[in-house]
Structure formats: structure tokens, C-alpha cells
Amino acid sequence: MRVGSNLILKDGFVCQSHNWGLHRKIGSLQSALNALSRYRIDEINIISLSYQRHIDLIHDLKAISNCYCPTPLTFGGGINKENYKTLLKELPAERYSFCSLLVENQIEPIKEIMSVLGRQSIVGVMPLKIDNGELKIFSPASGCFIPFTDEIRLRYDEYCDEIVIYDVSSDGFKSGFNFSILENIPFRLEKLVISGGIIKSDISTAQEMGCSAVYVDNSVLHYENGRL
């Protein structure tokens, strides 16, 4: 099982994320990539939160393009039919992650990227929480959480090689991943990557369950002896 890390990027800077809503800038992208490389992380998932303004997204893309990183990168955030060709040409990413296009059923850019790089290049991100007993997913297009439907689930299952299950309620805390979320989403476990509030025991649990990978956040990377 792989151990990766999320990097939340906004306006060209890495941010510490809390509950998928509060983001505190903590430094440059290159510094974060250097640190993660020292920890021997298997892969890095960069999520840009600058998708609402084109100029802000450009800042993030330039920051990534100007960096060096030997670790495989996945990029997501703001990918659409207007910019996906530019991303494919300029970004040093091996895979691309999607949320809004899958939630909103705007699949054409995903199909185009898949036709160039193959299905293994497509990663779905599901920012999920349980609200009054109901499973909800964050829709970047609307900026709010909406009910998680079978239609959304089927699109993720059809188009994504792997799916990141992001526990937003635990995001940024050392509370542990809420594994009960997985009870409501009948995907094959070997297709799943879990993230959000990850603690050391979660890595062992995910490995025993047969999950594909675990993505830790910045707060759990800073141990004296390095990698979890």
C-alpha cells in the first residue's frame, strides 16, 4: 500500500487545511515538495483551491511549473474544457484529479485526458461528510455540500482509476479517519485512497482492509523520525 500526501495550494502558496473551509498559508510550494521528498512519500496530490478566479489558478500553475520534484505528482482543482489542454502540455503531473466535473456530470475533459494518458491518469476526489445521518459531497461549482447520489457514485466508478475518499470533518486534525464513511460507498477497496485526519493506526487499518493508498496531511508529517 502506498503512502502519499495532500498539498493544498492557494494563490501559489501551500496551505494548512481545516474542515475543508479554513486555509492558512504556511509556505512555498518548493519548500513543501522538498520536505515531502525527504520523507520518502510515494506520491503527492496537489489540490488547487484557486479555481474560482482564472488569474489565481494561473499563479498556482506557474508555481508548480517552476518547481522541481522527483516524487510523482497528481494535480486537481479548476480543470475544465477551456484549460485542460494547457495543463496537459505544461504541468509535470502524471495524474489528474477531479471533483466538480464528476459531481456536475461534465465529463468531456475527463474523456479527453483519458484518451491521451489512459484511465490510470484519472483520479476522483470525494470530499465527504456525514450530516445528520446523510452522506454529502462538496460541490466546488456551487460551493456547498449536496446529497451524495447513486448517479454521482456511478460516474466516479466509471471514469476513475482510483478514488480519494476525503473525510472533511477530520481534515486538519489528528482525530483519525472516519471509516464509517466507507460503509455508504460500495466501491472496491483496492480502488480507494483514504484521506483526512489520518493517524498512524489508520495506515495499518487501511492496509489490512486492502485500500490502495493513504494520503496524510501536513500536520502528521512532522515527526522526529520522519515518515509514518
N, C-alpha and C positions, 0 to 999 in steps of 0.2 A: 504494500500500500504506500502511496506517495504522500509526502507532507509538503504542502505549499503554503503560500501566504497571500493574503489580500493586501493591496495597496490602494487606498482611497486617494484619488487625485482631484484637486480643485484649483483652478487658476494657476496650474503649473507647480503646485506645492502638494506634498504628501500631508494628509490629514488623519488625525485620530478620530474614529467614528464612534458614536454612541447612539444606540437605538435607531440607527438609520436616519437620524434627523439632526443631530448636533455634530458638527465637524470642526475640529480645532487644528489649525495648521501647526506642523511640528518640524518641517524642514524640507530640504530639496529632494527631488526625486533621485538624483545620483547618489546622495548620501544614503538613502534608504536602500537602494539597489546594492550598494557596496556592502552594507551591513548584512543584508539577506544572503548575499553570496558567501560571506564569511560563515554564516550559519549553515551553509550547505543545503539550503532549501531546494526542493526538487523543481519547483516552478513558482512563478509569480503571476498573480491575477491582478492586473491594473484596472480599476473601475473609475472612469472619469465621471465626475458629477457636474461637469460644465456644459452639459448637453442643451440647456435651455437657451444659451446665447452662443451663436456661432463663433464670435471672436474669442470667447473664453475657451471653447473647445480647441481652437487653433493654438492657444497658449499651451494646452495640455499636450497636443500632438507634437509641437516643437520641443517641449521638454523631454518627451520620450525619444524623439528622433536624435536629439543631441546627447543622449546618454549611451554609455556602454554597459552591457550586462551579459555575462556568459550563461546566465540561467534562462531557460525557456520562458517566454512571456506570452500571456493571454491579455488581450485588450478588449474592453467593452465600455459602453456609455456613449450615446449620441450617434451610433452608427445608423445611417438611413440611406435611402436611394440616391440622395444627392452627393454623399461623400464617400461611399464605400469603396469606389474605385481608387480614390486618392489614398485611402487608408491602406488598401492592398499594395499600392505602389511604394508608399513612403515609410510605413511603420515596420519596425523589426519584430513583429509578432508572429508566432507560429499558429496561434489560435485566436478566435474572436468570440466574445460572449455577448449574449442578447437577453433582454428582458422585455422592453416596451414593444418591440416588433412582434414578439410571440404573444404577449398579452393582448395586443390590439389587432392581431391577425393581419399583419403587414409583412408577408413572408418573402416577397420577391428579392430583396437584398440578400437574405439568407440563402436563398436558392442560388443566386449568382456567385456568392462566395464559395458555396459548397461545390459548384461546378468547376471552380478554379483550383481549390485547395483540398477538396474531398470532405466527406462527412466528419472525419476526425478533427476538423478545424472548427467545428461548431459546438459551442458550449452555451447552455441555457442557465441563466441565473434567476432563481426564485427567492425574492425577499419575502419571507412568510412570517406570519404571527397568528396566534390563536386569540380571537377577540370574542368574549362571551360565548365560548364554545364553538365558534365558527372559524374555519381556516380562511385567512385572507392573504392576498398577494399585493405587493406595492406596484402600482402602475405609474411609471415615470411620466407618461403622457398627461395624465390627469393630476399627478402629484398627490395621490391619496391611495389608501388601501381599498381594494374591491374584493368581492367574494371569489374564492378560487373554484372555478367551474370545471366540469369534465372536458369542455371544449378547450380550455386553456391547457389542461393536463395533456390532452391528446396531441396538441401542437408541439409541446415540449418533447414528448416521447417520439414523435415522428421525425423531427428535424435535428435533434440534439444528440451528439455522440455521448456527452456527459452533461449532468445537471447539478449545479451548485445549489444545495438547499441552505439558504441563509436565514438563520434564526435571528431576526432583527431585535426581538425583545432582549436577547442576551448579548447583542452586538456591543463590543467595547467593554464588557465586564468579564470578570473571572468566575462567572456563575455556572458555567458548563452548558453545553448544547442541550436543548430540549428534544430528546429523542422521541417524545410522543408525537412530534410533528410528522415523523415518518409513517406513523400509523394511518395517516389520512391521505397519503400519496403512494399508490401502489405501483411504484417503479421498481425495476430490478435493482437490487442493492449494488451490484457491481457497476452500475451506471451513475451512482450518486457520489457527490462530493459534499461533505458537511462543513458548515462554517457558522461562526457567530458564538462568542463566549467560550471558545474551545479551551479546555483544561487538559492536563496530561492524561488523566484517566479516560477522557473522551477518545483520544487517539487509540488506546488499546481496545476500547469498546467498538469503535468503528472498524478496526482491523479484524476483530473477532466476527463482526457481523458480515464482513465481506464488502465494505464500501470501497470505492475506487481510490478516494483520497480525502484528506482533511486539510482545510485551509485555516491557518491560525491568523490572528490579527496582531497588530504591532505590540500590544501590551504584554502578550505572553512570550514574545521573542527575547525579552531582555532578562535572561537567566545567566548567572555567572558562568555556567559551563556550556552555554550556547544552546544548540539545537535540542528541542524536546525529543 
